[in-house]
Amino acid sequence: MFDIRPKRCRRDLYDFDEEYRRLVSSLDKPLIVVRGLRRTGKTSLILTVLEETRTPYILVDLREGYRSRREFYKILSRSMSDFLKRISVKRKLLDVLVRGLRILRGVSIAGLNVSLSWGRDRPLLTDIFRELDYFSFKSNLRIVLVFDEIQKLTGVVKEDVVNAIAYAFDYMENLTFILSGSEMGLLYGILRDPKSPLYGRAYIEIETRKLSRNESLDFLVKGFKELNMNMPLSELEEAVNTLDGIIGWLTYYGYSKWTKSRSLEEIRSEAIALARSELLNFIKYRVSRRYPIILRALAQGIKEWSELKRYIERIEKREVSDRVIHDILKQLKKHSIIDDNLEFTDPIIKEAAKTL
């Protein structure tokens, strides 16, 4: 239960019984959305369902936020290579798919390794999807394509991917797409934006959640019992108070206690350092230099508009437009770093923001 990698086995997936059943029953639908805060188990839920049901799938991990076609096609090459390796035990099926992919421009296959060109001769995503759709039809195996943290895509890559998924939704009957991501970025950036190609498409929606206090405590108790470790109840309660029901941080705490025997305060400091690194990675792709200033202000409890504006102007010693502040807050909400009340959705991220 304290394995920090995404879960792939039902017995290791804590609770989420209802979410699990809904996802299993929806695998024949063309479009599924799994949304929720980061570290609330989206990837674990998806992979566990796909592995347990033995569903053929391609997972495209977009957590790093690929911005160029070069970056995207390289990760897609790795994802498709992983898929070929998983189906390689069924030689006849593998041969059918490899033959289909090899006829596409910009696709080369050596053994079980797929290499996709990202230049002018790159294969169109719609052509790749079409070959997968045909393979799915011929093999009588519905293929699931997972785009994990899809809201991280931007620019031309986002346009390419979303357009291709919309086209496949309309014309390819044998594929299922699972889009996972943060609540605001996925819903309002891709699905509910009237300008998006996916706007108006019907989809199944499944939401992951924070654990309740009792669930969090139960998760820790069961996890340590699995490891034959006796932990003081008082420390577990303190960990629950600190980590606020986010199963990813609870797992990180259990893993760190097991492998490093660290104190809760040491683990908390490590988690904050990790969250700070994630925030800095998020900020470095933003045009405005004011993200750290606003994040620090919000972490200190400064949320009233005029007070927030005065805080920024005091630091910069210049006037700041309302529009700039509005745009930054909108992006922070879109990526579910803060909610509509300008509260941080993750207590560890809040502490990390204080250090920017």
C-alpha positions in Angstrom: 0.0 0.0 0.0 3.0 2.3 0.6 4.6 1.7 -2.8 5.1 5.3 -4.2 4.7 4.1 -7.8 1.2 4.0 -9.3 -0.8 1.0 -8.2 -1.6 -1.7 -10.7 -3.2 -4.4 -8.5 -6.6 -4.3 -6.9 -5.5 -5.4 -3.5 -3.1 -2.4 -3.3 -5.6 0.2 -4.3 -7.1 1.5 -1.1 -10.9 1.9 -1.1 -12.2 3.7 -4.3 -14.6 0.8 -4.8 -17.3 2.9 -6.4 -14.8 4.7 -8.7 -13.3 1.4 -9.6 -16.7 -0.2 -10.6 -17.7 2.9 -12.6 -14.5 2.9 -14.6 -14.7 -0.9 -15.3 -18.3 -0.5 -16.5 -17.3 2.4 -18.8 -14.4 0.9 -20.7 -16.6 0.4 -23.8 -17.5 4.1 -24.0 -15.5 6.4 -26.4 -14.5 9.1 -23.8 -13.9 8.8 -20.1 -12.7 11.7 -17.9 -10.9 10.9 -14.6 -10.4 14.2 -12.7 -9.3 15.2 -9.3 -6.5 17.0 -7.4 -3.0 15.8 -7.9 -1.9 12.9 -5.7 -5.5 11.7 -5.2 -5.0 8.4 -7.0 -6.1 9.1 -10.6 -3.2 7.2 -12.3 -3.4 4.3 -9.8 -7.1 4.0 -10.3 -6.8 3.9 -14.1 -3.9 1.5 -14.3 -5.4 -0.9 -11.7 -8.6 -1.1 -13.7 -6.8 -1.7 -17.0 -4.4 -4.3 -15.6 -7.1 -6.1 -13.6 -9.4 -6.3 -16.6 -6.5 -7.2 -18.9 -7.5 -4.4 -21.3 -4.9 -3.4 -24.0 -3.8 0.2 -23.3 -1.4 2.9 -24.3 -0.5 5.3 -21.5 0.9 8.7 -22.5 2.3 10.3 -19.3 2.1 14.1 -19.7 3.0 15.1 -16.2 6.1 16.9 -17.4 4.0 19.2 -19.6 5.4 18.6 -23.1 5.3 21.9 -25.1 6.9 20.9 -28.5 6.1 18.2 -31.0 9.7 16.9 -30.5 9.0 16.3 -26.8 5.5 14.9 -27.4 6.5 12.5 -30.2 9.4 11.1 -28.1 7.1 10.3 -25.2 4.5 8.9 -27.6 7.2 6.7 -29.1 8.1 5.3 -25.6 4.4 4.7 -24.8 3.8 2.8 -28.0 7.0 0.8 -27.5 5.7 -0.2 -24.0 2.4 -1.3 -25.6 4.2 -3.5 -28.2 6.1 -5.2 -25.4 2.9 -5.9 -23.4 1.2 -7.6 -26.4 4.4 -9.3 -27.7 3.3 -12.6 -26.0 0.5 -12.7 -28.7 2.8 -12.9 -31.8 0.0 -12.9 -34.4 -1.6 -9.8 -32.9 1.8 -8.0 -32.7 2.6 -8.8 -36.3 -0.8 -7.3 -37.5 -0.2 -4.1 -35.6 3.5 -3.7 -36.6 2.6 -4.2 -40.3 0.0 -1.5 -40.0 2.2 1.0 -38.3 5.1 0.5 -40.6 3.2 1.7 -43.6 2.8 5.2 -42.0 5.2 7.9 -42.9 7.6 8.9 -40.1 7.3 5.5 -38.2 10.1 3.1 -37.8 10.1 0.0 -35.7 13.1 -2.0 -34.6 12.2 -5.1 -32.7 9.7 -3.8 -30.1 10.9 -0.2 -30.2 8.8 2.4 -32.0 10.4 5.6 -33.2 8.2 8.5 -34.5 9.5 11.4 -36.4 8.5 14.8 -35.2 9.6 16.8 -38.2 7.7 17.5 -41.4 7.5 13.8 -42.2 5.9 13.1 -38.8 2.9 10.7 -38.7 -0.4 12.4 -38.1 -2.0 11.4 -34.8 -5.2 10.6 -36.7 -3.3 8.1 -38.8 -1.8 6.4 -35.8 -5.2 6.3 -34.1 -6.7 4.9 -37.4 -4.2 2.0 -37.4 -4.9 1.3 -33.8 -8.6 1.4 -34.5 -8.2 -1.1 -37.4 -6.0 -3.4 -35.2 -8.7 -3.2 -32.5 -11.4 -4.2 -34.9 -9.3 -7.1 -36.4 -8.2 -8.5 -33.1 -11.6 -7.9 -31.4 -9.8 -6.2 -28.6 -10.9 -2.6 -27.7 -7.8 -0.4 -27.1 -7.7 2.3 -24.4 -5.5 5.3 -24.9 -4.8 7.2 -21.7 -3.6 10.8 -21.7 -2.5 11.3 -18.1 -2.5 15.0 -16.9 -3.6 16.2 -20.3 -4.2 19.7 -19.0 -0.4 20.1 -19.0 -0.3 20.2 -22.8 -0.1 23.7 -24.4 0.2 25.4 -27.7 0.4 23.4 -30.9 0.8 20.0 -29.2 -2.4 20.5 -27.3 -4.2 21.5 -30.5 -2.8 18.4 -32.3 -3.8 16.0 -29.5 -7.3 17.4 -28.8 -8.2 17.6 -32.5 -7.1 14.0 -33.1 -9.1 12.7 -30.1 -12.2 14.6 -31.4 -11.8 13.1 -34.8 -11.4 9.6 -33.4 -14.4 10.1 -31.2 -16.5 10.8 -34.4 -15.1 8.2 -36.8 -13.3 5.4 -34.8 -15.6 3.0 -33.0 -13.1 0.6 -31.5 -11.0 3.0 -29.3 -11.6 4.4 -25.9 -9.9 7.6 -24.7 -9.3 8.2 -21.0 -8.3 11.8 -20.2 -7.0 12.4 -16.6 -6.1 15.7 -15.0 -6.7 18.4 -12.5 -10.3 19.5 -12.2 -10.3 23.0 -13.5 -7.6 22.6 -16.2 -9.2 19.5 -17.8 -12.9 20.6 -17.5 -12.7 24.2 -18.5 -9.5 24.1 -20.6 -10.5 21.2 -22.8 -14.0 19.9 -22.3 -16.2 22.8 -21.5 -14.4 25.5 -23.6 -16.7 26.3 -26.5 -13.6 26.8 -28.7 -12.3 23.3 -27.9 -12.8 20.5 -30.5 -14.0 18.2 -27.7 -16.7 20.7 -26.6 -20.1 19.1 -26.6 -18.8 15.5 -26.8 -20.5 13.1 -24.3 -18.2 11.7 -21.7 -18.2 9.6 -18.6 -16.9 11.5 -15.6 -15.2 9.9 -12.6 -13.7 12.0 -9.8 -11.1 11.0 -7.3 -11.2 12.6 -3.9 -9.3 13.3 -0.7 -9.8 10.7 2.0 -11.8 11.6 5.1 -9.9 11.7 8.4 -11.1 8.2 9.4 -10.2 6.8 5.9 -6.7 8.4 6.1 -6.1 6.9 9.6 -7.4 3.5 8.4 -5.1 3.7 5.3 -2.0 4.3 7.5 -3.0 1.6 10.0 -3.5 -1.0 7.3 -0.4 0.0 5.4 1.9 -0.3 8.5 0.2 -3.5 9.5 1.1 -4.9 6.0 4.7 -4.1 6.8 4.5 -5.5 10.4 5.4 -2.1 11.8 3.8 -0.8 15.0 3.3 2.9 14.9 2.0 5.1 17.8 -1.6 6.1 17.1 -0.7 9.7 18.2 1.9 10.0 15.4 -0.5 8.6 12.8 -3.1 11.1 13.9 -0.6 13.9 13.6 0.4 12.7 10.1 -3.3 12.7 9.1 -3.7 16.3 10.4 -0.6 17.4 8.4 -1.4 15.7 5.1 -5.1 16.4 4.9 -6.4 13.3 3.3 -4.2 13.4 0.1 -3.4 9.7 -0.4 -0.2 10.5 -2.4 1.3 12.3 0.6 0.0 9.7 3.0 1.7 7.0 0.9 4.9 9.1 0.8 4.8 9.3 4.6 4.4 5.5 5.0 7.1 4.8 2.5 9.5 7.2 4.1 8.9 5.7 7.6 9.5 2.2 6.2 12.6 2.9 4.1 14.3 5.7 6.0 12.8 5.7 9.5 12.4 9.5 9.3 10.4 11.6 11.8 7.2 13.1 10.6 8.8 16.6 10.6 11.7 15.3 8.4 9.2 13.7 6.0 7.1 16.9 6.0 10.3 18.9 5.1 11.1 16.4 2.3 7.6 16.6 0.9 7.7 20.5 1.0 11.0 20.4 -0.9 9.5 18.1 -3.5 6.4 20.3 -3.8 8.6 23.4 -4.2 10.4 21.8 -7.0 7.1 21.1 -8.7 6.0 24.7 -8.3 9.2 26.0 -9.7 8.8 23.7 -12.7 5.3 25.1 -13.2 6.4 28.7 -12.8 9.4 28.4 -15.3 7.0 28.1 -18.2 4.9 31.1 -17.3 5.5 34.5 -18.9 4.8 36.6 -15.8 7.5 36.8 -13.1 4.8 37.6 -10.5 3.7 34.0 -9.9 6.1 33.5 -6.9 5.0 36.8 -5.4 1.3 35.9 -5.6 1.8 32.4 -4.4 3.7 33.6 -1.4 1.0 36.2 -0.6 -1.8 33.6 -0.9 0.2 31.2 1.3 0.3 33.9 4.0 -3.4 34.3 3.9 -3.5 37.5 1.8 -6.6 36.9 -0.4 -8.6 40.2 -0.4 -8.0 41.8 -3.8 -6.9 45.3 -2.7 -4.6 43.8 -0.1 -3.1 41.4 -2.6 -2.5 44.2 -5.1 -0.8 46.3 -2.4 1.4 43.4 -1.4 2.7 43.0 -5.0 3.2 46.7 -5.6 5.0 47.0 -2.3 7.5 44.4 -3.5 7.8 45.7 -7.0 7.6 49.4 -6.2 5.4 50.0 -9.2 1.7 49.9 -10.1 0.3 46.5 -11.1 -2.8 46.1 -13.3 -5.9 44.2 -12.1 -5.7 42.2 -15.3 -2.3 40.7 -14.5 -3.5 39.5 -11.1 -6.7 38.1 -12.6 -4.8 36.1 -15.2 -2.4 34.6 -12.7 -5.2 33.6 -10.3 -7.1 32.1 -13.2 -4.1 29.9 -14.2 -3.6 28.8 -10.6 -7.2 27.8 -10.4 -7.0 26.1 -13.8 -4.2 23.9 -12.5 -6.1 23.3 -9.2 -3.3 24.8 -7.1 -5.9 27.0 -5.5 -9.7 26.8 -5.4 -12.4 29.5 -6.1 -11.9 30.8 -2.6 -8.2 31.3 -3.2 -7.4 28.5 -0.8 -4.6 26.0 -1.6 -6.0 22.6 -2.4 -2.9 20.9 -0.9 -1.4 21.8 2.5 2.1 20.8 1.4 1.9 22.9 -1.7 0.8 25.8 0.5 3.9 25.4 2.7 6.1 25.1 -0.4 4.7 28.4 -1.7 5.9 30.2 1.4 9.4 29.4 0.4 9.4 30.7 -3.1 
